[in-house]
Amino acid sequence: MERSQRTSPTVVVWDLGGVLAPSGRALAALAEALDVTESELADPYWSHRDAYDLGDSPDAYWQRIAEALGRPLDGGWIERLDRIETECWASLASDAAALLARLTERGTPLGILSNAPGSLARAVRRAPWSGPFETLVFSSDLGLMKPDPLVYRAADERLGRSPSEVVFFDDRPENVAAARAHGWRAHLWTGGEAAAAVLAQEGVLDD
């Protein structure tokens, strides 16, 4: 559902993990909770991620990881791990928060396009910081993932914009390339300061 009426042709759309949310924090917190090293957790965590981001349940995802680690996880553990993960990935990085505050003050339309599971999508929608965002699009909503070209087409429909009216930040070059091929004004995220300079060049922020 749209959060507000359209106020400006250009919308700034953001990826979540590694852009709005700090990368690496979730894996570290989960490894600590499971009493394993990050390197032990990383392979099962990421190798089963696509199915989770496309709509698999937390139970299915974490049971696959439990099997890979050779340890059982009951429902209480799965709830705990899901809570740890969503709290990490739904928390803003400080540089992103500062930049979003500037854009919100200017009334700039904001959106999210992220590969993310349903539990994380719900956590972001509940988070107070997402209130000013007019459109939130997650892979688990669509059954599609970046960099599939159909993702950007579906996002256009939800954003109510043509591709040329979208400025986009993502930390993965392949997602940026796909967005540019679709017609979005897409940029690789390298931090808040660099993004502010890009937004000034795009005419969204003053220098």
URQUIFEN-V937551 format. One record per pair of residues at least 24 apart in sequence whose ideal C-beta (glycine too) atoms are under 10 Angstrom apart, sorted by sequence separation. I is the first residue (numbers start at 1). J is the second residue. D is the distance in whole Angstrom. If there is no record, write none. Layout:
BEGIN
i=I j=J d=D
i=I j=J d=D
END
This chain:
BEGIN
i=41 j=65 d=8
i=44 j=68 d=4
i=45 j=69 d=10
i=58 j=82 d=5
i=61 j=85 d=10
i=108 j=132 d=9
i=109 j=133 d=9
i=110 j=134 d=7
i=111 j=135 d=4
i=112 j=136 d=5
i=113 j=137 d=5
i=114 j=138 d=6
i=115 j=139 d=4
i=116 j=140 d=6
i=134 j=158 d=10
i=135 j=159 d=5
i=146 j=170 d=7
i=151 j=175 d=9
i=155 j=179 d=9
i=43 j=68 d=7
i=44 j=69 d=6
i=57 j=82 d=10
i=58 j=83 d=10
i=89 j=114 d=9
i=104 j=129 d=9
i=107 j=132 d=9
i=109 j=134 d=5
i=110 j=135 d=8
i=111 j=136 d=7
i=112 j=137 d=6
i=113 j=138 d=8
i=114 j=139 d=7
i=115 j=140 d=9
i=116 j=141 d=9
i=134 j=159 d=8
i=135 j=160 d=8
i=147 j=172 d=8
i=169 j=194 d=10
i=43 j=69 d=10
i=90 j=116 d=9
i=109 j=135 d=8
i=110 j=136 d=9
i=111 j=137 d=7
i=112 j=138 d=8
i=113 j=139 d=9
i=114 j=140 d=9
i=134 j=160 d=9
i=135 j=161 d=9
i=146 j=172 d=8
i=147 j=173 d=10
i=152 j=178 d=7
i=156 j=182 d=8
i=169 j=195 d=6
i=41 j=68 d=9
i=58 j=85 d=9
i=89 j=116 d=7
i=104 j=131 d=9
i=105 j=132 d=10
i=115 j=142 d=10
i=147 j=174 d=5
i=148 j=175 d=10
i=151 j=178 d=8
i=152 j=179 d=6
i=155 j=182 d=9
i=156 j=183 d=9
i=40 j=68 d=9
i=41 j=69 d=7
i=58 j=86 d=9
i=89 j=117 d=9
i=101 j=129 d=9
i=104 j=132 d=5
i=146 j=174 d=8
i=147 j=175 d=5
i=151 j=179 d=9
i=152 j=180 d=10
i=156 j=184 d=9
i=167 j=195 d=10
i=40 j=69 d=7
i=90 j=119 d=10
i=100 j=129 d=7
i=103 j=132 d=8
i=104 j=133 d=9
i=113 j=142 d=10
i=115 j=144 d=9
i=116 j=145 d=10
i=146 j=175 d=4
i=147 j=176 d=9
i=149 j=178 d=6
i=152 j=181 d=9
i=153 j=182 d=7
i=155 j=184 d=9
i=169 j=198 d=8
i=86 j=116 d=10
i=89 j=119 d=10
i=90 j=120 d=6
i=100 j=130 d=10
i=115 j=145 d=5
i=145 j=175 d=9
i=146 j=176 d=10
i=147 j=177 d=7
i=148 j=178 d=8
i=149 j=179 d=9
i=152 j=182 d=4
i=169 j=199 d=9
i=34 j=65 d=9
i=86 j=117 d=9
i=89 j=120 d=5
i=90 j=121 d=9
i=101 j=132 d=9
i=114 j=145 d=10
i=115 j=146 d=6
i=147 j=178 d=3
i=151 j=182 d=9
i=152 j=183 d=8
i=167 j=198 d=8
i=30 j=62 d=10
i=34 j=66 d=9
i=85 j=117 d=9
i=88 j=120 d=10
i=90 j=122 d=9
i=91 j=123 d=9
i=97 j=129 d=7
i=100 j=132 d=8
i=114 j=146 d=8
i=115 j=147 d=9
i=146 j=178 d=7
i=147 j=179 d=8
i=149 j=181 d=7
i=150 j=182 d=10
i=152 j=184 d=6
i=167 j=199 d=7
i=36 j=69 d=6
i=86 j=119 d=6
i=87 j=120 d=10
i=90 j=123 d=4
i=91 j=124 d=10
i=96 j=129 d=9
i=100 j=133 d=9
i=113 j=146 d=7
i=115 j=148 d=10
i=146 j=179 d=8
i=149 j=182 d=6
i=85 j=119 d=8
i=86 j=120 d=5
i=89 j=123 d=8
i=90 j=124 d=5
i=147 j=181 d=9
i=152 j=186 d=9
i=30 j=65 d=9
i=34 j=69 d=7
i=36 j=71 d=9
i=82 j=117 d=9
i=85 j=120 d=7
i=86 j=121 d=9
i=88 j=123 d=10
i=89 j=124 d=8
i=90 j=125 d=9
i=92 j=127 d=8
i=147 j=182 d=10
i=167 j=202 d=5
i=35 j=71 d=9
i=83 j=119 d=9
i=86 j=122 d=8
i=87 j=123 d=7
i=90 j=126 d=8
i=91 j=127 d=8
i=115 j=151 d=9
i=167 j=203 d=9
i=34 j=71 d=8
i=82 j=119 d=5
i=86 j=123 d=4
i=90 j=127 d=5
i=92 j=129 d=5
i=167 j=204 d=6
i=82 j=120 d=9
i=85 j=123 d=9
i=86 j=124 d=8
i=91 j=129 d=9
i=92 j=130 d=9
i=113 j=151 d=7
i=34 j=73 d=9
i=90 j=129 d=9
i=113 j=152 d=8
i=45 j=85 d=9
i=83 j=123 d=9
i=86 j=126 d=9
i=87 j=127 d=10
i=90 j=130 d=8
i=82 j=123 d=9
i=86 j=127 d=10
i=113 j=154 d=9
i=113 j=155 d=5
i=34 j=77 d=9
i=112 j=155 d=9
i=33 j=77 d=9
i=111 j=155 d=8
i=113 j=158 d=9
i=34 j=80 d=10
i=113 j=159 d=9
i=33 j=80 d=7
i=34 j=81 d=8
i=111 j=158 d=8
i=33 j=81 d=7
i=111 j=159 d=6
i=30 j=80 d=10
i=33 j=83 d=10
i=34 j=84 d=10
i=109 j=159 d=8
i=111 j=161 d=9
i=30 j=81 d=6
i=33 j=84 d=6
i=109 j=160 d=10
i=29 j=81 d=9
i=32 j=84 d=9
i=33 j=85 d=10
i=109 j=161 d=9
i=113 j=166 d=9
i=30 j=84 d=6
i=26 j=81 d=10
i=29 j=84 d=5
i=30 j=85 d=6
i=111 j=166 d=8
i=113 j=168 d=7
i=115 j=170 d=10
i=29 j=85 d=8
i=61 j=117 d=7
i=109 j=165 d=9
i=111 j=167 d=10
i=113 j=169 d=10
i=114 j=170 d=9
i=109 j=166 d=10
i=111 j=168 d=9
i=113 j=170 d=8
i=115 j=172 d=9
i=26 j=84 d=7
i=27 j=85 d=9
i=29 j=87 d=8
i=30 j=88 d=8
i=61 j=119 d=9
i=26 j=85 d=5
i=29 j=88 d=6
i=58 j=117 d=7
i=108 j=167 d=9
i=25 j=85 d=10
i=26 j=86 d=9
i=28 j=88 d=9
i=57 j=117 d=9
i=58 j=118 d=8
i=115 j=175 d=8
i=26 j=87 d=9
i=27 j=88 d=9
i=53 j=114 d=9
i=54 j=115 d=8
i=56 j=117 d=7
i=57 j=118 d=8
i=58 j=119 d=6
i=114 j=175 d=10
i=25 j=87 d=10
i=26 j=88 d=4
i=53 j=115 d=5
i=55 j=117 d=8
i=56 j=118 d=9
i=57 j=119 d=9
i=58 j=120 d=10
i=113 j=175 d=9
i=25 j=88 d=5
i=26 j=89 d=5
i=52 j=115 d=10
i=53 j=116 d=6
i=54 j=117 d=8
i=55 j=118 d=6
i=24 j=88 d=9
i=25 j=89 d=8
i=26 j=90 d=10
i=52 j=116 d=9
i=53 j=117 d=6
i=54 j=118 d=10
i=23 j=88 d=10
i=26 j=91 d=10
i=50 j=115 d=8
i=52 j=117 d=5
i=53 j=118 d=9
i=22 j=88 d=8
i=23 j=89 d=9
i=25 j=91 d=8
i=49 j=115 d=8
i=51 j=117 d=9
i=52 j=118 d=9
i=113 j=179 d=8
i=21 j=88 d=7
i=22 j=89 d=9
i=49 j=116 d=10
i=52 j=119 d=9
i=53 j=120 d=9
i=21 j=89 d=5
i=25 j=93 d=9
i=49 j=117 d=8
i=52 j=120 d=9
i=53 j=121 d=10
i=20 j=89 d=9
i=21 j=90 d=7
i=22 j=91 d=8
i=20 j=90 d=9
i=21 j=91 d=6
i=22 j=92 d=9
i=23 j=93 d=9
i=99 j=169 d=10
i=17 j=88 d=9
i=18 j=89 d=10
i=20 j=91 d=9
i=21 j=92 d=7
i=22 j=93 d=5
i=113 j=184 d=9
i=17 j=89 d=6
i=20 j=92 d=6
i=21 j=93 d=6
i=22 j=94 d=9
i=16 j=89 d=7
i=20 j=93 d=7
i=22 j=95 d=10
i=96 j=169 d=9
i=16 j=90 d=8
i=19 j=93 d=8
i=22 j=96 d=9
i=18 j=93 d=9
i=20 j=95 d=10
i=21 j=96 d=8
i=16 j=92 d=10
i=20 j=96 d=5
i=19 j=96 d=7
i=20 j=97 d=8
i=20 j=99 d=10
i=16 j=96 d=10
i=20 j=100 d=8
i=14 j=96 d=8
i=55 j=138 d=10
i=55 j=139 d=8
i=56 j=140 d=9
i=14 j=99 d=9
i=53 j=138 d=8
i=54 j=139 d=6
i=55 j=140 d=5
i=14 j=100 d=8
i=53 j=139 d=5
i=54 j=140 d=7
i=55 j=141 d=8
i=12 j=99 d=9
i=52 j=139 d=10
i=53 j=140 d=6
i=55 j=142 d=9
i=12 j=100 d=9
i=52 j=140 d=8
i=54 j=142 d=9
i=55 j=143 d=6
i=50 j=139 d=9
i=54 j=143 d=6
i=54 j=144 d=8
i=102 j=192 d=10
i=12 j=103 d=6
i=53 j=144 d=10
i=54 j=145 d=6
i=108 j=199 d=9
i=20 j=112 d=7
i=53 j=145 d=6
i=99 j=191 d=10
i=100 j=192 d=9
i=19 j=112 d=9
i=21 j=114 d=9
i=53 j=146 d=9
i=96 j=189 d=9
i=99 j=192 d=5
i=103 j=196 d=9
i=20 j=114 d=8
i=26 j=120 d=10
i=98 j=192 d=6
i=99 j=193 d=9
i=102 j=196 d=8
i=19 j=114 d=8
i=21 j=116 d=10
i=50 j=145 d=7
i=96 j=191 d=9
i=97 j=192 d=9
i=98 j=193 d=10
i=109 j=204 d=10
i=12 j=108 d=6
i=13 j=109 d=9
i=14 j=110 d=7
i=16 j=112 d=6
i=18 j=114 d=10
i=49 j=145 d=10
i=95 j=191 d=6
i=96 j=192 d=6
i=99 j=195 d=6
i=103 j=199 d=8
i=108 j=204 d=6
i=11 j=108 d=8
i=12 j=109 d=7
i=13 j=110 d=8
i=14 j=111 d=7
i=15 j=112 d=8
i=16 j=113 d=9
i=17 j=114 d=7
i=95 j=192 d=3
i=99 j=196 d=6
i=102 j=199 d=9
i=108 j=205 d=8
i=8 j=106 d=9
i=10 j=108 d=8
i=11 j=109 d=4
i=12 j=110 d=6
i=13 j=111 d=4
i=14 j=112 d=6
i=15 j=113 d=7
i=16 j=114 d=4
i=17 j=115 d=8
i=93 j=191 d=9
i=94 j=192 d=8
i=95 j=193 d=7
i=98 j=196 d=9
i=106 j=204 d=8
i=8 j=107 d=7
i=10 j=109 d=7
i=11 j=110 d=7
i=12 j=111 d=7
i=13 j=112 d=7
i=14 j=113 d=8
i=15 j=114 d=5
i=16 j=115 d=8
i=17 j=116 d=7
i=21 j=120 d=9
i=93 j=192 d=8
i=95 j=194 d=10
i=96 j=195 d=8
i=106 j=205 d=7
i=7 j=107 d=6
i=8 j=108 d=7
i=9 j=109 d=9
i=11 j=111 d=5
i=13 j=113 d=5
i=14 j=114 d=8
i=15 j=115 d=8
i=16 j=116 d=6
i=95 j=195 d=8
i=99 j=199 d=8
i=106 j=206 d=9
i=7 j=108 d=9
i=8 j=109 d=5
i=13 j=114 d=10
i=15 j=116 d=9
i=95 j=196 d=9
i=103 j=204 d=7
i=7 j=109 d=6
i=102 j=204 d=10
i=103 j=205 d=7
i=4 j=107 d=10
i=6 j=109 d=7
i=17 j=120 d=9
i=21 j=124 d=9
i=102 j=205 d=7
i=5 j=109 d=10
i=16 j=120 d=8
i=20 j=124 d=9
i=102 j=206 d=9
i=4 j=109 d=8
i=16 j=121 d=9
i=3 j=109 d=10
i=4 j=110 d=10
i=99 j=205 d=9
i=3 j=110 d=9
i=3 j=111 d=9
i=16 j=124 d=7
i=2 j=111 d=10
i=20 j=129 d=9
i=20 j=130 d=9
i=14 j=133 d=9
i=13 j=133 d=9
i=16 j=136 d=9
i=12 j=133 d=10
i=3 j=125 d=10
i=11 j=133 d=10
i=13 j=135 d=8
i=16 j=138 d=8
i=11 j=134 d=7
i=13 j=136 d=10
i=1 j=125 d=10
i=11 j=135 d=7
i=13 j=137 d=8
i=3 j=130 d=8
i=4 j=131 d=10
i=7 j=134 d=8
i=3 j=131 d=7
i=4 j=132 d=8
i=6 j=134 d=7
i=3 j=132 d=7
i=4 j=133 d=9
i=5 j=134 d=8
i=6 j=135 d=10
i=3 j=133 d=6
i=4 j=134 d=5
i=2 j=133 d=10
i=3 j=134 d=5
i=4 j=135 d=9
i=15 j=146 d=8
i=2 j=134 d=6
i=3 j=135 d=7
i=1 j=134 d=10
i=2 j=135 d=6
i=3 j=136 d=8
i=1 j=135 d=9
i=2 j=136 d=10
i=1 j=136 d=9
i=13 j=152 d=10
i=13 j=155 d=7
i=11 j=155 d=10
i=13 j=159 d=7
i=11 j=159 d=6
i=13 j=161 d=9
i=23 j=171 d=7
i=11 j=160 d=9
i=19 j=168 d=10
i=20 j=169 d=9
i=11 j=161 d=6
i=19 j=169 d=6
i=10 j=161 d=8
i=19 j=170 d=6
i=9 j=161 d=7
i=18 j=170 d=8
i=19 j=171 d=5
i=6 j=159 d=9
i=8 j=161 d=10
i=9 j=162 d=9
i=13 j=166 d=6
i=14 j=167 d=10
i=15 j=168 d=8
i=17 j=170 d=10
i=18 j=171 d=4
i=19 j=172 d=9
i=6 j=160 d=6
i=10 j=164 d=9
i=11 j=165 d=6
i=12 j=166 d=8
i=13 j=167 d=7
i=14 j=168 d=8
i=15 j=169 d=6
i=16 j=170 d=10
i=17 j=171 d=8
i=18 j=172 d=8
i=5 j=160 d=10
i=6 j=161 d=8
i=9 j=164 d=9
i=10 j=165 d=5
i=11 j=166 d=6
i=12 j=167 d=5
i=13 j=168 d=5
i=14 j=169 d=5
i=15 j=170 d=4
i=16 j=171 d=10
i=17 j=172 d=10
i=2 j=158 d=8
i=9 j=165 d=5
i=10 j=166 d=8
i=11 j=167 d=7
i=12 j=168 d=8
i=13 j=169 d=7
i=14 j=170 d=8
i=15 j=171 d=6
i=1 j=158 d=10
i=2 j=159 d=9
i=8 j=165 d=9
i=9 j=166 d=10
i=10 j=167 d=6
i=11 j=168 d=9
i=12 j=169 d=8
i=13 j=170 d=9
i=15 j=172 d=8
i=2 j=160 d=8
i=6 j=165 d=10
i=15 j=175 d=7
i=15 j=176 d=9
i=15 j=179 d=10
i=13 j=179 d=9
i=19 j=188 d=10
i=20 j=189 d=9
i=19 j=189 d=5
i=13 j=184 d=8
i=18 j=189 d=7
i=19 j=190 d=10
i=13 j=185 d=10
i=19 j=191 d=10
i=12 j=185 d=10
i=13 j=186 d=9
i=19 j=192 d=10
i=15 j=189 d=7
i=10 j=185 d=8
i=14 j=189 d=8
i=19 j=195 d=9
i=14 j=195 d=9
i=12 j=195 d=9
i=12 j=198 d=10
i=12 j=199 d=7
i=10 j=199 d=10
i=12 j=202 d=8
i=10 j=202 d=7
i=12 j=204 d=6
i=10 j=203 d=8
i=11 j=204 d=10
i=12 j=205 d=9
i=10 j=204 d=6
i=8 j=204 d=9
END
